[in-house]
């Protein structure tokens, strides 16, 4: 007698959003390496990465390169996180995308109200050298309404990709195999 069992796996990774999110993240890194001064980008400075920015050259990505990182940040991190959720539902996708749009926009608004933002940062974080770059982000960063728009559009775009690549129905994603 042949015995078969169905196994339900709910912790599968959704490969398409993972790949798209990784590609968008790499594009964002490329923008920072080519179009931004290394002193303005924490990971270039901290990891001692090579950079190709030269102040006398035009921006490779043009004017859109100023706001494109906001789009790519929200989109890529939403896709990366959602691709690995243990429960991949459209509701969870929506929550993650809204949270990333909110985080991005809180950081942007933090640049608008610089003195208040810096005052409310806990003292123990002020003594952490890695966190000092975040403080400098608020202190020297420039508030831009277009970054808010681009962050929201990036998260909306991520949500659309997630819905298109969703592996299940309206409920939890699962794959069934016969062993």
C-alpha positions as CSV (number, residue, x, y, z in Angstrom):
1,X,0.0,0.0,0.0
2,X,1.4,3.4,-1.0
3,X,1.2,6.1,1.7
4,X,1.1,9.7,0.8
5,X,1.2,12.7,3.0
6,X,0.6,16.3,2.2
7,X,3.0,18.8,3.8
8,X,2.0,22.4,4.2
9,X,4.9,24.8,4.3
10,X,4.1,28.4,5.2
11,X,7.6,29.7,5.7
12,X,8.5,29.7,2.0
13,X,10.4,32.6,0.6
14,X,8.7,34.5,-2.3
15,X,11.6,34.6,-4.7
16,X,10.4,37.2,-7.2
17,X,10.0,40.1,-4.7
18,X,13.3,39.0,-3.0
19,X,15.1,39.3,-6.4
20,X,13.4,42.6,-7.4
21,X,14.0,44.1,-3.9
22,X,17.6,43.1,-4.0
23,X,18.0,44.6,-7.5
24,X,16.4,47.9,-6.3
25,X,18.7,47.9,-3.3
26,X,21.7,47.5,-5.5
27,X,20.5,50.3,-7.7
28,X,20.3,52.5,-4.7
29,X,23.8,51.6,-3.6
30,X,25.0,52.4,-7.2
31,X,23.3,55.9,-7.0
32,X,25.1,56.6,-3.7
33,X,28.5,55.4,-5.0
34,X,28.2,57.4,-8.2
35,X,26.2,60.5,-7.3
36,X,26.8,61.3,-3.6
37,X,29.8,62.5,-1.8
38,X,31.1,59.7,0.5
39,X,31.0,61.9,3.6
40,X,27.2,62.1,3.1
41,X,26.6,58.3,3.0
42,X,27.2,56.3,6.2
43,X,27.8,52.9,4.6
44,X,30.4,54.2,2.2
45,X,32.3,55.9,5.0
46,X,31.9,53.0,7.5
47,X,32.7,50.2,5.1
48,X,35.4,52.2,3.3
49,X,33.8,51.4,0.0
50,X,35.2,52.9,-3.2
51,X,33.2,55.8,-4.6
52,X,33.2,57.4,-8.0
53,X,31.6,60.7,-7.2
54,X,33.5,63.7,-8.5
55,X,32.2,67.2,-7.7
56,X,33.0,68.5,-11.1
57,X,31.0,65.9,-13.0
58,X,27.3,66.0,-13.6
59,X,25.1,63.6,-11.7
60,X,24.9,60.4,-13.6
61,X,21.2,59.9,-12.6
62,X,20.4,63.6,-13.2
63,X,17.9,65.4,-11.0
64,X,15.8,62.3,-10.3
65,X,18.9,60.9,-8.6
66,X,18.2,63.3,-5.8
67,X,14.9,61.7,-4.9
68,X,15.2,58.2,-6.4
69,X,16.9,56.8,-3.2
70,X,13.7,57.6,-1.3
71,X,11.7,55.6,-3.8
72,X,14.2,52.7,-3.8
73,X,14.6,52.6,-0.1
74,X,10.9,52.2,0.6
75,X,10.3,49.8,-2.3
76,X,13.3,47.6,-1.8
77,X,13.0,47.1,2.0
78,X,9.2,46.5,1.7
79,X,9.9,43.8,-0.9
80,X,12.7,42.2,1.0
81,X,10.8,42.0,4.2
82,X,7.6,40.8,2.6
83,X,9.3,38.1,0.6
84,X,10.4,36.5,3.9
85,X,7.3,36.9,6.0
86,X,6.1,33.7,7.6
87,X,2.6,34.6,6.8
88,X,2.4,36.1,3.3
89,X,-1.0,37.7,3.1
90,X,-2.0,40.8,1.2
91,X,-2.9,42.4,4.6
92,X,0.6,41.8,5.9
93,X,2.1,43.2,2.7
94,X,0.0,46.3,3.1
95,X,1.1,46.7,6.8
96,X,4.8,46.4,5.9
97,X,4.6,48.9,3.0
98,X,2.7,51.4,5.2
99,X,5.3,51.0,8.0
100,X,8.2,51.6,5.6
101,X,6.5,54.6,4.1
102,X,6.0,55.9,7.7
103,X,9.6,55.3,8.7
104,X,11.0,57.0,5.6
105,X,8.7,60.0,6.1
106,X,9.5,60.3,9.8
107,X,13.1,60.5,8.9
108,X,12.3,63.1,6.3
109,X,10.2,65.2,8.7
110,X,13.1,64.8,11.2
111,X,15.2,66.9,8.9
112,X,12.5,69.6,8.9
113,X,12.4,70.0,12.6
114,X,16.1,69.5,13.2
115,X,16.4,71.1,16.7
116,X,13.5,69.1,18.1
117,X,14.6,65.9,16.6
118,X,18.1,66.1,18.0
119,X,16.8,67.2,21.5
120,X,14.7,64.1,21.9
121,X,17.4,61.6,20.9
122,X,18.3,59.6,24.0
123,X,21.7,60.4,25.5
124,X,23.1,56.8,25.3
125,X,22.6,57.0,21.5
126,X,24.5,60.3,21.3
127,X,27.5,58.5,22.7
128,X,27.4,55.7,20.1
129,X,29.7,56.6,17.1
130,X,27.6,54.6,14.6
131,X,24.5,56.5,15.6
132,X,26.2,59.8,15.2
133,X,25.7,59.5,11.5
134,X,22.0,59.4,12.0
135,X,22.2,62.6,14.1
136,X,24.2,64.2,11.3
137,X,21.5,63.0,8.9
138,X,19.0,65.1,10.9
139,X,21.4,68.0,11.5
140,X,22.7,68.5,8.0
141,X,20.1,66.8,5.9
142,X,17.7,68.8,3.7
143,X,13.9,68.4,4.0
144,X,12.3,67.8,0.6
145,X,8.6,67.2,-0.1
146,X,9.6,65.2,-3.2
147,X,11.3,62.7,-1.0
148,X,8.0,62.2,0.9
149,X,6.2,61.6,-2.4
150,X,8.9,59.3,-3.7
151,X,8.9,57.2,-0.5
152,X,5.2,56.8,-0.7
153,X,5.3,55.9,-4.4
154,X,8.1,53.4,-3.7
155,X,6.0,51.6,-1.1
156,X,3.0,51.7,-3.3
157,X,5.0,50.3,-6.2
158,X,6.3,47.5,-3.8
159,X,2.7,46.7,-2.8
160,X,1.7,46.4,-6.5
161,X,4.7,44.1,-7.1
162,X,3.8,42.0,-4.1
163,X,0.1,41.6,-5.2
164,X,1.2,40.6,-8.7
165,X,3.7,38.1,-7.4
166,X,1.6,36.8,-4.5
167,X,1.8,33.0,-4.5
168,X,-1.5,32.3,-2.6
169,X,-5.1,33.4,-2.6
170,X,-6.4,36.1,-0.3
171,X,-5.2,34.1,2.7
172,X,-1.8,32.7,3.8
173,X,0.7,31.6,1.1
174,X,1.4,28.0,1.3
175,X,2.9,25.3,-1.0
176,X,1.7,21.8,-0.9
177,X,3.9,18.9,-1.9
178,X,3.5,15.2,-1.8
179,X,6.1,13.1,0.0
